[in-house]
């Protein structure tokens, strides 16, 4: 197992016999497979009280199983979004220096913000939004999605008392719960042939534990179930199905009959619609999100295809139980109707200006953008005054890249290009980056600063903004006298945190700094629908109606 040994850099290596003591369900795996694949694939850790197991945002490739003791799992990055506002002093009539700062939703409620009460993490538990801390104990598993997809850690885990836990590579996880399909790309690039495992009773135990201990909390974490009575929730707990899907499996297909409502338990779901020129990925959904409600509410066929981006577990509520819930609890329908209306309206309103091809419209960042920054390359002298002005206005960090795709003689330099497939959303470990109904990107307050969205954006339009924050750090000070209990010392320390952000085109200003600073009137902020739609309509009319051969000859006749 030379390929795996390097990934477990610390801990006490476990022999097969020792591993069976901590995870007896592995006895159900054929001994030949255990002997071949389990060696070197798991280690035992012993953590002292207060010791850190893993940190949010860090790279990971392993899962942890708690044998004894309890841990605290939390998000330590401040729950706030990056905002800018004009600071004192102006560069001119409209160009102001902007100051970046963190602001939570209570101080600055954004209309487009997600109305969540819990944050989904890589464990069978959700963190309350108002205080993102929870406790995990013996028999709990965390880090499964990190182990399977190499996502960054979704939360920080600290031992609350002396703990023992098994850290495992994916091969052990697959032995316990069964293989999840490996993508064709992974198969093509890997030299190691992945073994096949059917799974053990461990998965059944985890599912039962989830159904009894976590399902009700998970349902309650979704706002639409807030008005459902306790008795009906207990009824639902027995009726729902816990279903697993492999990578690229279709969960429900556009055009099919709607027969169920789905709540995502873990993993990410791709939501796409068929459009001229190819499929459009409307959004990616993660733990705590739901789908499938429109077909049931409207009694129509599915309006989108939902498929598993990676290994996905869902809570499936059959249509009969869902409709019964709507009848018994009108509040649920009242909450679902606006969501369904918004999704239906967004779907029906997708219009492309005449004369513009779908590929251009999508790839150039024109699809339903509310604001667009264009640079007229016929006027631009490449002086970089716009980039320098942006940097001066935003703490020395430019949010403008004078580079990108082009349409006609314009450079499209906006923050979000509304990609056909928004890769920036695919690996967020806490689901804090999402699309609004108009397909613009929003980064929620619970961003942990891991940087995956910035790394995955193919246009460099997401950047990580460093911010200085003050935290209280508690440390125990032991007394020389063993009879005197230790005291807690609280110190305030300044640390640097990171938040993902995109350019908002200085919407607080009448004219963006980059536009105001351009000495050649090359940069401009426009409404893309109106700008390109009107231009193309005029062009079509000019060529089709007025510029006939005879008319063209007359217009150029000088005799």
Secondary structure, DSSP 8 states (H G I E B T S, - for coil): -HHHHTT--SSEE--HHHHHHH-GGGGGS-HHHHHHHSTTSEEEEEE-TT-EEE-TTS----EEEEEES-EEEE--S-S-EEEEEEEEEESSSS-EEEEEEEE-TTTS--TTS---SEEE-SBSSEEESSS-EEEE-TT-EE-HHHHHH----SSEEEESS-EEEEEE-HHHHHHHH------HHHHHH-SS--------HHHHHHHHHIIIIIHHHHHHHSGGGTTS-HHHHHHHHHH-EEEEE-TT-EEE-TTS---EEEEEEES-EEEEEEETTEEEEEEEE-TT-EE-HHHHHHT---SSEEEESSSEEEEEEEHHHHHHHHHH-HHHHHHHHHHHHHHHHHHHT----TT--HHHHHHTT-TT-S-EEEEETTT-----HHHHHHHHHBTT-----S-S-EETTEEE--S----SS-GGGTT-TT--EEE-TTS-EEE-TT-----HHHHH-TT--EEEEEEEEEEEEEEEE--SSTTS--EEEEEEEEEEEEEEEE--TTTTSSS-HHHHH-TTS-EEEE-HHHHHHHHHHHHHHIIIII--HHHHHHHT---
